[in-house]
Every structure is written in structure tokens, then in C-alpha cells.
Amino acid sequence: MNENKLSRRVWFNLILFGFMGQVAWSVENIYFNTFLFNFIGGDTDDISMMVAASAVTAVVTTFLMGTLSDKLNRRKVFISGGYIIWGLTVAVFALISRENVASFFNISDTAKVVTATVGIVIVMDCLMTFMGSSSNDAAFNAWVTDITSPENRGVAEGALSTLPILSMIFVTVAFGAGVTAAGYPACFVGLGALVTLCGVLGIFTIKDSRSGEKVKSNYLSDIVYGFRPSVVKKNVMLYLSLAAVCIFSIAVQTFLPYLFIYIQHYLRFDFNSVTANLTPKFIAGAVCALVGFVAVTVLLGKLLDKVGRRRFIYPSIFIFIAGLFVVSRAGTIGVFGILAAVMLIGYGLLMIILNATVRDFTPPEKVGQFQGIRMIFFVLLPMVIGPAIGTRVIKAFAASHEFATYINEYGETVDAPVPEIFIAAGIVSVLIFIPIILMNRKMKAAK
């Protein structure tokens, strides 16, 4: 038997929890923004604030819960229990509206109602993020590192890297159609139920990757372990790979929070047309395309395991940057979709290579503790810096575009995203070369 081959049970949980986690995060990253923008009446500054607050919550949570999972030497209870409660916090969003907030707090002034409702959405987003980060970012990601090895991480990351894209497509079609047909409240309840069900299934399917014997160590000392200069010096390759991920993620967050608003309001794409085209023939073709995409990505992951990931890193960066620049030139949704494929190829390759590299250099006995450090580079810095860059670019260039202003359902004029957000992301992406070059130099020196 091949010891490096992952079992069917592992694959089941890898895909189940990975996919449902990405679906929940996709809804937060995409439809929480449109919910706040279209349904509540917030603006791009509110979106930037919500994304930043969520990022801070995610990082603090992952430090606390990742370190705790190491100390208790358990992963399963954090994954399954966390997903169950995570789903409940998603469902609570069904109760948030201007009308409910005005009634509950007895507020009649429109501006105050909007401010209060936006504030409640942001607070609830942070609460939901706490549960999602406890179960997914801290426990599930640590579990993945535990059960994989450098020999099979390429194929595992290949599969995992398809999940954000698949979840985005699923969320766009299913959640988007649901919002059109039944409204945001029904969709939040439905998504919450699915996430909770996933956690219940995990009780019976997940095998804990840790012994369950408590580790004798100082919890507070363990939380700050990754900040010690001696630890950074000892694990310099890990921190360089995290720096590369950070820059890549900043580039992605420069446009991603505004992507669907851009498609809807700048490219003038009616999401109702998606549901109108859901014929059996269309669905069959889409399923075949998705199966092919997943198969190619997993095979690519196997190839990266076999021949080495280093050979693909520079071409992947070039493809990603080129994709960002060309997609900014798209004037229609059809052209945008075709050109976005170039960007997605580079995005997928970088996801596999950079994520697997971070796992390779993570000390196996400190996996949970390093999840907090990982989140600083994966989430906190990107989700604070990226959206801030995006919103500044939008404000700077909105006046020069015909379709860059939008009147929401409350009659308020707000700026819509503009193509320059992709150019800004491409410029940021150039900086990925710096930590990659330093890593290659150190690896050559070590040889």
C-alpha cells in the first residue's frame, strides 16, 4: 500500500469540509458585500470596514483556537462543533434589515437607521467569522497539514485550490438565484442549515489527527511563539513563503470584494439571466466543464508533486499578472469571462504552489500555533490592505467612467467599482517576485 496515498475517508472530509467552508466564505466575501451594498444601503467604505473587522477577528480567533487545539491535542471537536455553530450564526443574518433594526431600537431617522443596521451587520459578521475561523481556519487547516506530507500536498492542494472557484460558481448560481427568487433571509437560513449539517456529518466521519492527550505547556506563551525573533530566524523559509502568500492575497483582495458589484453595475450584467438560462442542456454542459476543470487541477497537483513546484512558480506569477491586466480591458461580460480564464489559471497555480510551500515549512509539532501566524499573512494584512487599495482606486477613477455611479434602491448615489482595480492588483502582484527570489537564493545556498 502506498503510504503517501490519502484514504477515501480523508478525501471525503477534505472535500466536504473544504467545500462547505469555502461556500460559507464565498457568501461572506461576495454576498455579504452585496447584501450590505444593495439591501442595507451601505457604501464601499462600509464594505472596506466590514472586511477589515472580519479579518482582525479571523486572525485573533485563529491564534486563540489554533493554539488551544494544539494544547488539547484535538482537531475533530473544533471542526465538527465549530461548523454546527457556524451555520447557526449564518442563519441569524436572516433577521437583519433596516425595518427590523428601526423597530427594535425605535429609531425613525433614516441616516441613524442605516448607521445602526450597518453596525449590526459588521458585528454579526465578526461573530460569524469567529466560529468560521475556529472550525475552518484554525482546526480544519491544521488537520489538513497533519494528514498530508510533502509527497502528497500538491495533489491535496490541487483539489483544495479548486474549491474556492467551484464554491464561487455554486454561490453565484445557487445563492444568486435564491436571492432573486426568495430574498436574502431565506438564503441565509438555507446556507446556515447546510453548514450545520456538515458539522453533524463530521461527528461520524472525521478521524482526529491528534492523540487527545493534553500538551504540558504555557498557553499564553504558545500564543506568542511565532512572534519570537529566534523562531522567525529558525523558520525563515516559512516566513518568506508567508510573505509571498500575503502579497498574492493583497492583490486578490484589491478586486475580489468588489468583483460581483463590478459585474452587476459596471458590466451591466443581470444576474437574473443566470436563472433564465438554467436549461438541462446548459446545466449538463456546465457540469462537464466543472468536472474537467477539477480533473485537470488535481492532475496538475500530482504533476507538481512529481516534478517539483519550484519550476512553475515564475510562470504562474506572470500568468496571474497578465490575466489581471487583460481582464481590465473587458467591456462586456462575455469578454470578461473569457479573459478571466487567464487570471484564474495563474490564480489556481499560485494557490497550489504557495499553500503547499507554507505547509512544507510549518513545524509539524507546532501546526496549530502557526495557524494564527498564517492568518496574519493569509487574511489580516490582505483583507485590511487590499480592500483599502481597491476603494481608493474606485474613488480616484469613478468620475472618469460612464457606469461608475450607482443609485441604490433607497435613491442614494454611490460609486461603483471600476476596471482600474484589476490594474492595481496586477501592480501589487509584481512584488511577489521579491520573497520568491529570496527563497530560491537561500535554497541554492543551502545546497
One Martini backbone bead per residue (centre of mass of N, CA, C, O) as a GRO file, in nm:
protein
  447
    1MET     BB    1   0.096   0.035   0.022
    2ASN     BB    2   0.060   0.373  -0.016
    3GLU     BB    3   0.151   0.607   0.227
    4ASN     BB    4   0.085   0.875   0.039
    5LYS     BB    5  -0.204   0.786   0.028
    6LEU     BB    6  -0.519   0.892   0.042
    7SER     BB    7  -0.801   0.828   0.178
    8ARG     BB    8  -1.137   0.826   0.134
    9ARG     BB    9  -1.208   0.958   0.403
   10VAL     BB   10  -1.025   1.199   0.371
   11TRP     BB   11  -1.142   1.303   0.103
   12PHE     BB   12  -1.426   1.352   0.201
   13ASN     BB   13  -1.349   1.568   0.422
   14LEU     BB   14  -1.186   1.754   0.247
   15ILE     BB   15  -1.427   1.829   0.058
   16LEU     BB   16  -1.659   1.891   0.247
   17PHE     BB   17  -1.519   2.109   0.435
   18GLY     BB   18  -1.389   2.273   0.215
   19PHE     BB   19  -1.645   2.350   0.054
   20MET     BB   20  -1.831   2.465   0.278
   21GLY     BB   21  -1.632   2.677   0.371
   22GLN     BB   22  -1.614   2.826   0.094
   23VAL     BB   23  -1.910   2.894   0.069
   24ALA     BB   24  -1.926   3.071   0.321
   25TRP     BB   25  -1.697   3.266   0.234
   26SER     BB   26  -1.820   3.354  -0.035
   27VAL     BB   27  -2.070   3.485   0.080
   28GLU     BB   28  -1.915   3.688   0.246
   29ASN     BB   29  -1.732   3.813   0.010
   30ILE     BB   30  -1.996   3.874  -0.170
   31TYR     BB   31  -2.301   3.886  -0.034
   32PHE     BB   32  -2.240   4.071   0.202
   33ASN     BB   33  -2.173   4.310   0.020
   34THR     BB   34  -2.444   4.323  -0.138
   35PHE     BB   35  -2.621   4.337   0.112
   36LEU     BB   36  -2.499   4.606   0.215
   37PHE     BB   37  -2.533   4.768  -0.057
   38ASN     BB   38  -2.840   4.695  -0.149
   39PHE     BB   39  -3.018   4.625   0.118
   40ILE     BB   40  -2.900   4.841   0.334
   41GLY     BB   41  -2.710   5.100   0.208
   42GLY     BB   42  -2.422   5.088   0.171
   43ASP     BB   43  -2.074   5.134   0.117
   44THR     BB   44  -1.741   5.094   0.041
   45ASP     BB   45  -1.651   5.173   0.328
   46ASP     BB   46  -1.818   4.956   0.472
   47ILE     BB   47  -1.685   4.718   0.337
   48SER     BB   48  -1.397   4.772   0.428
   49MET     BB   49  -1.465   4.759   0.733
   50MET     BB   50  -1.578   4.469   0.738
   51VAL     BB   51  -1.331   4.323   0.628
   52ALA     BB   52  -1.132   4.418   0.847
   53ALA     BB   53  -1.286   4.313   1.098
   54SER     BB   54  -1.288   4.017   1.005
   55ALA     BB   55  -0.982   3.980   0.990
   56VAL     BB   56  -0.915   4.031   1.285
   57THR     BB   57  -1.095   3.809   1.399
   58ALA     BB   58  -0.963   3.570   1.251
   59VAL     BB   59  -0.680   3.596   1.376
   60VAL     BB   60  -0.741   3.588   1.677
   61THR     BB   61  -0.893   3.320   1.670
   62THR     BB   62  -0.662   3.141   1.553
   63PHE     BB   63  -0.470   3.176   1.781
   64LEU     BB   64  -0.650   3.068   2.011
   65MET     BB   65  -0.762   2.793   1.872
   66GLY     BB   66  -0.504   2.670   1.758
   67THR     BB   67  -0.350   2.653   2.027
   68LEU     BB   68  -0.571   2.489   2.175
   69SER     BB   69  -0.559   2.238   1.984
   70ASP     BB   70  -0.267   2.172   2.064
   71LYS     BB   71  -0.301   2.145   2.372
   72LEU     BB   72  -0.543   1.927   2.343
   73ASN     BB   73  -0.495   1.744   2.089
   74ARG     BB   74  -0.735   1.859   1.889
   75ARG     BB   75  -0.979   1.873   1.603
   76LYS     BB   76  -1.273   1.764   1.575
   77VAL     BB   77  -1.434   1.945   1.777
   78PHE     BB   78  -1.372   2.210   1.619
   79ILE     BB   79  -1.494   2.132   1.351
   80SER     BB   80  -1.780   2.023   1.411
   81GLY     BB   81  -1.877   2.229   1.625
   82GLY     BB   82  -1.814   2.482   1.457
   83TYR     BB   83  -2.004   2.426   1.214
   84ILE     BB   84  -2.268   2.421   1.367
   85ILE     BB   85  -2.250   2.721   1.473
   86TRP     BB   86  -2.188   2.865   1.213
   87GLY     BB   87  -2.465   2.816   1.080
   88LEU     BB   88  -2.628   2.979   1.290
   89THR     BB   89  -2.494   3.260   1.234
   90VAL     BB   90  -2.588   3.280   0.941
   91ALA     BB   91  -2.902   3.269   0.994
   92VAL     BB   92  -2.927   3.545   1.151
   93PHE     BB   93  -2.926   3.737   0.892
   94ALA     BB   94  -3.238   3.712   0.838
   95LEU     BB   95  -3.304   3.948   1.068
   96ILE     BB   96  -3.161   4.167   0.895
   97SER     BB   97  -3.290   4.506   0.887
   98ARG     BB   98  -3.410   4.814   0.876
   99GLU     BB   99  -3.687   4.756   1.001
  100ASN     BB  100  -3.595   4.590   1.250
  101VAL     BB  101  -3.406   4.800   1.370
  102ALA     BB  102  -3.608   5.034   1.396
  103SER     BB  103  -3.803   4.874   1.582
  104PHE     BB  104  -3.611   4.777   1.812
  105PHE     BB  105  -3.478   5.090   1.858
  106ASN     BB  106  -3.666   5.322   1.787
  107ILE     BB  107  -3.605   5.438   1.483
  108SER     BB  108  -3.656   5.714   1.235
  109ASP     BB  109  -3.391   5.792   1.131
  110THR     BB  110  -3.239   5.705   0.845
  111ALA     BB  111  -2.936   5.742   0.906
  112LYS     BB  112  -2.943   5.582   1.177
  113VAL     BB  113  -3.045   5.319   1.064
  114VAL     BB  114  -2.810   5.262   0.875
  115THR     BB  115  -2.584   5.272   1.086
  116ALA     BB  116  -2.699   5.046   1.269
  117THR     BB  117  -2.718   4.820   1.055
  118VAL     BB  118  -2.426   4.816   0.971
  119GLY     BB  119  -2.315   4.753   1.254
  120ILE     BB  120  -2.461   4.478   1.287
  121VAL     BB  121  -2.339   4.337   1.045
  122ILE     BB  122  -2.044   4.358   1.142
  123VAL     BB  123  -2.077   4.210   1.412
  124MET     BB  124  -2.194   3.945   1.290
  125ASP     BB  125  -1.955   3.888   1.108
  126CYS     BB  126  -1.755   3.846   1.345
  127LEU     BB  127  -1.906   3.611   1.477
  128MET     BB  128  -1.899   3.424   1.232
  129THR     BB  129  -1.588   3.430   1.204
  130PHE     BB  130  -1.520   3.296   1.469
  131MET     BB  131  -1.642   3.019   1.389
  132GLY     BB  132  -1.498   2.978   1.117
  133SER     BB  133  -1.203   2.999   1.228
  134SER     BB  134  -1.213   2.773   1.435
  135SER     BB  135  -1.291   2.542   1.224
  136ASN     BB  136  -1.122   2.619   0.960
  137ASP     BB  137  -0.854   2.783   1.003
  138ALA     BB  138  -0.754   2.621   1.252
  139ALA     BB  139  -0.847   2.312   1.238
  140PHE     BB  140  -0.865   2.221   0.939
  141ASN     BB  141  -0.583   2.318   0.845
  142ALA     BB  142  -0.429   2.151   1.052
  143TRP     BB  143  -0.539   1.875   0.961
  144VAL     BB  144  -0.422   1.883   0.675
  145THR     BB  145  -0.127   1.894   0.766
  146ASP     BB  146  -0.130   1.631   0.929
  147ILE     BB  147  -0.240   1.429   0.674
  148THR     BB  148   0.002   1.540   0.521
  149SER     BB  149   0.267   1.555   0.272
  150PRO     BB  150   0.511   1.647   0.052
  151GLU     BB  151   0.412   1.405  -0.150
  152ASN     BB  152   0.073   1.507  -0.133
  153ARG     BB  153   0.016   1.826  -0.141
  154GLY     BB  154  -0.039   1.888  -0.434
  155VAL     BB  155  -0.304   1.725  -0.465
  156ALA     BB  156  -0.451   1.851  -0.227
  157GLU     BB  157  -0.422   2.149  -0.322
  158GLY     BB  158  -0.554   2.106  -0.592
  159ALA     BB  159  -0.832   2.046  -0.475
  160LEU     BB  160  -0.857   2.296  -0.285
  161SER     BB  161  -0.818   2.517  -0.516
  162THR     BB  162  -1.106   2.458  -0.652
  163LEU     BB  163  -1.313   2.543  -0.428
  164PRO     BB  164  -1.333   2.853  -0.456
  165ILE     BB  165  -1.440   2.840  -0.750
  166LEU     BB  166  -1.677   2.646  -0.711
  167SER     BB  167  -1.814   2.812  -0.489
  168MET     BB  168  -1.853   3.066  -0.658
  169ILE     BB  169  -2.036   2.935  -0.867
  170PHE     BB  170  -2.247   2.823  -0.675
  171VAL     BB  171  -2.317   3.094  -0.542
  172THR     BB  172  -2.399   3.246  -0.796
  173VAL     BB  173  -2.631   3.055  -0.871
  174ALA     BB  174  -2.777   2.968  -0.608
  175PHE     BB  175  -2.774   3.228  -0.436
  176GLY     BB  176  -2.858   3.423  -0.658
  177ALA     BB  177  -3.127   3.282  -0.723
  178GLY     BB  178  -3.237   3.294  -0.432
  179VAL     BB  179  -3.245   3.601  -0.402
  180THR     BB  180  -3.441   3.647  -0.638
  181ALA     BB  181  -3.673   3.445  -0.536
  182ALA     BB  182  -3.648   3.481  -0.184
  183GLY     BB  183  -3.409   3.618  -0.068
  184TYR     BB  184  -3.184   3.660   0.182
  185PRO     BB  185  -3.306   3.514   0.432
  186ALA     BB  186  -3.347   3.230   0.304
  187CYS     BB  187  -3.046   3.189   0.225
  188PHE     BB  188  -2.924   3.203   0.511
  189VAL     BB  189  -3.078   2.961   0.622
  190GLY     BB  190  -2.983   2.750   0.416
  191LEU     BB  191  -2.678   2.776   0.462
  192GLY     BB  192  -2.676   2.721   0.765
  193ALA     BB  193  -2.786   2.430   0.744
  194LEU     BB  194  -2.550   2.310   0.578
  195VAL     BB  195  -2.319   2.370   0.776
  196THR     BB  196  -2.440   2.214   1.015
  197LEU     BB  197  -2.460   1.938   0.873
  198CYS     BB  198  -2.158   1.906   0.830
  199GLY     BB  199  -2.087   1.890   1.132
  200VAL     BB  200  -2.254   1.635   1.191
  201LEU     BB  201  -2.105   1.444   0.996
  202GLY     BB  202  -1.821   1.473   1.135
  203ILE     BB  203  -1.880   1.299   1.386
  204PHE     BB  204  -1.872   1.022   1.188
  205THR     BB  205  -1.600   1.081   0.983
  206ILE     BB  206  -1.387   1.199   1.160
  207LYS     BB  207  -1.040   1.161   1.218
  208ASP     BB  208  -0.828   1.225   1.443
  209SER     BB  209  -0.486   1.361   1.426
  210ARG     BB  210  -0.492   1.338   1.737
  211SER     BB  211  -0.463   1.201   2.065
  212GLY     BB  212  -0.577   1.398   2.326
  213GLU     BB  213  -0.324   1.476   2.475
  214LYS     BB  214  -0.215   1.694   2.680
  215VAL     BB  215  -0.014   1.975   2.669
  216LYS     BB  216   0.273   2.083   2.844
  217SER     BB  217   0.199   2.426   2.849
  218ASN     BB  218   0.200   2.766   2.782
  219TYR     BB  219  -0.051   2.931   2.640
  220LEU     BB  220   0.055   3.227   2.613
  221SER     BB  221   0.330   3.145   2.496
  222ASP     BB  222   0.215   2.998   2.244
  223ILE     BB  223   0.078   3.243   2.105
  224VAL     BB  224   0.378   3.406   2.076
  225TYR     BB  225   0.584   3.218   1.935
  226GLY     BB  226   0.589   3.337   1.626
  227PHE     BB  227   0.729   3.628   1.728
  228ARG     BB  228   0.996   3.525   1.774
  229PRO     BB  229   1.306   3.583   1.653
  230SER     BB  230   1.414   3.288   1.674
  231VAL     BB  231   1.180   3.163   1.509
  232VAL     BB  232   1.214   3.322   1.250
  233LYS     BB  233   1.510   3.235   1.198
  234LYS     BB  234   1.449   2.924   1.196
  235ASN     BB  235   1.181   2.999   0.981
  236VAL     BB  236   1.242   3.171   0.714
  237MET     BB  237   1.091   3.013   0.487
  238LEU     BB  238   0.811   3.045   0.601
  239TYR     BB  239   0.804   3.363   0.600
  240LEU     BB  240   0.851   3.395   0.296
  241SER     BB  241   0.602   3.235   0.204
  242LEU     BB  242   0.403   3.422   0.355
  243ALA     BB  243   0.477   3.679   0.200
  244ALA     BB  244   0.381   3.577  -0.076
  245VAL     BB  245   0.089   3.527   0.007
  246CYS     BB  246   0.025   3.816   0.098
  247ILE     BB  247   0.060   3.958  -0.174
  248PHE     BB  248  -0.139   3.787  -0.330
  249SER     BB  249  -0.386   3.853  -0.141
  250ILE     BB  250  -0.389   4.156  -0.183
  251ALA     BB  251  -0.449   4.146  -0.482
  252VAL     BB  252  -0.720   3.996  -0.455
  253GLN     BB  253  -0.851   4.209  -0.243
  254THR     BB  254  -0.865   4.452  -0.445
  255PHE     BB  255  -1.121   4.301  -0.615
  256LEU     BB  256  -1.310   4.082  -0.482
  257PRO     BB  257  -1.521   4.253  -0.306
  258TYR     BB  258  -1.610   4.400  -0.607
  259LEU     BB  259  -1.679   4.200  -0.838
  260PHE     BB  260  -2.000   4.173  -0.841
  261ILE     BB  261  -2.052   4.473  -0.854
  262TYR     BB  262  -1.904   4.515  -1.121
  263ILE     BB  263  -2.073   4.321  -1.294
  264GLN     BB  264  -2.352   4.454  -1.231
  265HIS     BB  265  -2.275   4.786  -1.271
  266TYR     BB  266  -2.056   4.800  -1.506
  267LEU     BB  267  -2.136   4.544  -1.702
  268ARG     BB  268  -2.449   4.495  -1.684
  269PHE     BB  269  -2.527   4.231  -1.521
  270ASP     BB  270  -2.792   4.001  -1.509
  271PHE     BB  271  -2.855   3.756  -1.274
  272ASN     BB  272  -3.131   3.657  -1.386
  273SER     BB  273  -3.008   3.519  -1.648
  274VAL     BB  274  -2.906   3.264  -1.512
  275THR     BB  275  -3.183   3.133  -1.445
  276ALA     BB  276  -3.293   3.147  -1.744
  277ASN     BB  277  -3.038   2.939  -1.845
  278LEU     BB  278  -3.136   2.671  -1.675
  279THR     BB  279  -3.095   2.434  -1.865
  280PRO     BB  280  -3.016   2.113  -1.915
  281LYS     BB  281  -2.790   2.174  -2.120
  282PHE     BB  282  -2.640   2.385  -1.952
  283ILE     BB  283  -2.589   2.211  -1.701
  284ALA     BB  284  -2.431   1.981  -1.840
  285GLY     BB  285  -2.203   2.161  -1.949
  286ALA     BB  286  -2.113   2.273  -1.673
  287VAL     BB  287  -2.044   2.005  -1.537
  288CYS     BB  288  -1.828   1.913  -1.740
  289ALA     BB  289  -1.642   2.157  -1.700
  290LEU     BB  290  -1.595   2.113  -1.394
  291VAL     BB  291  -1.478   1.829  -1.405
  292GLY     BB  292  -1.242   1.907  -1.586
  293PHE     BB  293  -1.118   2.116  -1.399
  294VAL     BB  294  -1.064   1.931  -1.157
  295ALA     BB  295  -0.891   1.719  -1.301
  296VAL     BB  296  -0.667   1.908  -1.396
  297THR     BB  297  -0.585   2.017  -1.116
  298VAL     BB  298  -0.510   1.746  -0.985
  299LEU     BB  299  -0.300   1.666  -1.197
  300LEU     BB  300  -0.125   1.912  -1.147
  301GLY     BB  301  -0.060   1.841  -0.855
  302LYS     BB  302   0.088   1.577  -0.926
  303LEU     BB  303   0.302   1.710  -1.103
  304LEU     BB  304   0.420   1.889  -0.880
  305ASP     BB  305   0.509   1.650  -0.702
  306LYS     BB  306   0.699   1.517  -0.917
  307VAL     BB  307   0.876   1.784  -1.041
  308GLY     BB  308   0.811   2.040  -0.893
  309ARG     BB  309   0.719   2.368  -0.793
  310ARG     BB  310   0.948   2.573  -0.877
  311ARG     BB  311   0.909   2.567  -1.197
  312PHE     BB  312   0.610   2.729  -1.174
  313ILE     BB  313   0.622   3.008  -1.031
  314TYR     BB  314   0.691   3.223  -1.248
  315PRO     BB  315   0.469   3.162  -1.458
  316SER     BB  316   0.231   3.210  -1.260
  317ILE     BB  317   0.279   3.509  -1.210
  318PHE     BB  318   0.261   3.604  -1.504
  319ILE     BB  319  -0.028   3.503  -1.559
  320PHE     BB  320  -0.173   3.663  -1.339
  321ILE     BB  321  -0.092   3.946  -1.431
  322ALA     BB  322  -0.196   3.928  -1.719
  323GLY     BB  323  -0.493   3.870  -1.642
  324LEU     BB  324  -0.547   4.139  -1.495
  325PHE     BB  325  -0.492   4.330  -1.736
  326VAL     BB  326  -0.692   4.208  -1.949
  327VAL     BB  327  -0.960   4.223  -1.776
  328SER     BB  328  -0.967   4.545  -1.774
  329ARG     BB  329  -1.063   4.547  -2.098
  330ALA     BB  330  -1.340   4.458  -2.046
  331GLY     BB  331  -1.684   4.541  -2.171
  332THR     BB  332  -1.800   4.251  -2.131
  333ILE     BB  333  -1.902   3.956  -1.996
  334GLY     BB  334  -1.787   3.768  -2.215
  335VAL     BB  335  -1.495   3.879  -2.221
  336PHE     BB  336  -1.445   3.854  -1.921
  337GLY     BB  337  -1.468   3.542  -1.903
  338ILE     BB  338  -1.232   3.476  -2.094
  339LEU     BB  339  -1.002   3.648  -1.955
  340ALA     BB  340  -1.035   3.525  -1.665
  341ALA     BB  341  -0.899   3.250  -1.726
  342VAL     BB  342  -0.610   3.348  -1.703
  343MET     BB  343  -0.621   3.436  -1.409
  344LEU     BB  344  -0.714   3.154  -1.293
  345ILE     BB  345  -0.462   2.997  -1.362
  346GLY     BB  346  -0.266   3.162  -1.189
  347TYR     BB  347  -0.424   3.137  -0.928
  348GLY     BB  348  -0.421   2.826  -0.900
  349LEU     BB  349  -0.115   2.783  -0.903
  350LEU     BB  350  -0.048   2.965  -0.659
  351MET     BB  351  -0.218   2.819  -0.453
  352ILE     BB  352  -0.071   2.550  -0.459
  353ILE     BB  353   0.224   2.638  -0.415
  354LEU     BB  354   0.203   2.825  -0.163
  355ASN     BB  355   0.044   2.642   0.032
  356ALA     BB  356   0.238   2.398   0.025
  357THR     BB  357   0.489   2.553   0.120
  358VAL     BB  358   0.385   2.631   0.398
  359ARG     BB  359   0.344   2.339   0.497
  360ASP     BB  360   0.638   2.239   0.462
  361PHE     BB  361   0.752   2.479   0.680
  362THR     BB  362   0.577   2.362   0.904
  363PRO     BB  363   0.595   2.267   1.214
  364PRO     BB  364   0.446   1.976   1.320
  365GLU     BB  365   0.437   2.054   1.644
  366LYS     BB  366   0.308   2.372   1.548
  367VAL     BB  367   0.051   2.402   1.370
  368GLY     BB  368  -0.164   2.557   1.541
  369GLN     BB  369   0.014   2.805   1.618
  370PHE     BB  370   0.066   2.888   1.303
  371GLN     BB  371  -0.225   2.975   1.214
  372GLY     BB  372  -0.209   3.269   1.310
  373ILE     BB  373   0.026   3.357   1.136
  374ARG     BB  374  -0.107   3.277   0.872
  375MET     BB  375  -0.351   3.482   0.899
  376ILE     BB  376  -0.193   3.741   0.871
  377PHE     BB  377  -0.106   3.672   0.566
  378PHE     BB  378  -0.388   3.563   0.449
  379VAL     BB  379  -0.589   3.798   0.593
  380LEU     BB  380  -0.532   4.059   0.748
  381LEU     BB  381  -0.353   4.221   0.552
  382PRO     BB  382  -0.520   4.177   0.291
  383MET     BB  383  -0.812   4.277   0.418
  384VAL     BB  384  -0.698   4.566   0.475
  385ILE     BB  385  -0.532   4.656   0.220
  386GLY     BB  386  -0.688   4.573  -0.037
  387PRO     BB  387  -0.966   4.727  -0.004
  388ALA     BB  388  -0.831   5.004   0.032
  389ILE     BB  389  -0.716   5.017  -0.250
  390GLY     BB  390  -0.980   4.974  -0.404
  391THR     BB  391  -1.143   5.224  -0.293
  392ARG     BB  392  -0.937   5.438  -0.391
  393VAL     BB  393  -0.954   5.371  -0.689
  394ILE     BB  394  -1.255   5.420  -0.724
  395LYS     BB  395  -1.254   5.722  -0.634
  396ALA     BB  396  -1.037   5.816  -0.851
  397PHE     BB  397  -1.205   5.679  -1.128
  398ALA     BB  398  -1.519   5.718  -1.139
  399ALA     BB  399  -1.544   5.993  -1.305
  400SER     BB  400  -1.422   5.845  -1.587
  401HIS     BB  401  -1.699   5.677  -1.580
  402GLU     BB  402  -2.015   5.602  -1.683
  403PHE     BB  403  -2.070   5.326  -1.475
  404ALA     BB  404  -1.959   5.446  -1.165
  405THR     BB  405  -2.258   5.490  -1.083
  406TYR     BB  406  -2.509   5.435  -0.816
  407ILE     BB  407  -2.857   5.376  -0.755
  408ASN     BB  408  -3.017   5.281  -0.506
  409GLU     BB  409  -3.319   5.181  -0.352
  410TYR     BB  410  -3.287   5.473  -0.179
  411GLY     BB  411  -3.156   5.705  -0.379
  412GLU     BB  412  -2.848   5.658  -0.356
  413THR     BB  413  -2.527   5.777  -0.440
  414VAL     BB  414  -2.271   5.556  -0.565
  415ASP     BB  415  -1.980   5.397  -0.607
  416ALA     BB  416  -1.851   5.197  -0.853
  417PRO     BB  417  -1.661   4.979  -0.976
  418VAL     BB  418  -1.345   4.962  -1.154
  419PRO     BB  419  -1.095   4.845  -1.370
  420GLU     BB  420  -0.843   4.950  -1.194
  421ILE     BB  421  -0.838   4.718  -0.980
  422PHE     BB  422  -0.676   4.517  -1.163
  423ILE     BB  423  -0.424   4.687  -1.204
  424ALA     BB  424  -0.351   4.716  -0.907
  425ALA     BB  425  -0.319   4.409  -0.862
  426GLY     BB  426  -0.087   4.372  -1.067
  427ILE     BB  427   0.117   4.556  -0.926
  428VAL     BB  428   0.126   4.401  -0.659
  429SER     BB  429   0.218   4.118  -0.783
  430VAL     BB  430   0.516   4.187  -0.846
  431LEU     BB  431   0.613   4.151  -0.538
  432ILE     BB  432   0.635   3.836  -0.529
  433PHE     BB  433   0.931   3.808  -0.631
  434ILE     BB  434   1.093   3.874  -0.378
  435PRO     BB  435   1.052   3.618  -0.189
  436ILE     BB  436   1.117   3.410  -0.410
  437ILE     BB  437   1.410   3.490  -0.464
  438LEU     BB  438   1.507   3.451  -0.170
  439MET     BB  439   1.438   3.150  -0.152
  440ASN     BB  440   1.617   3.051  -0.388
  441ARG     BB  441   1.883   3.149  -0.269
  442LYS     BB  442   1.873   2.978  -0.007
  443MET     BB  443   1.851   2.701  -0.147
  444LYS     BB  444   2.118   2.722  -0.302
  445ALA     BB  445   2.301   2.768  -0.052
  446ALA     BB  446   2.223   2.499   0.091
  447LYS     BB  447   2.344   2.318  -0.153
   0.00000   0.00000   0.00000
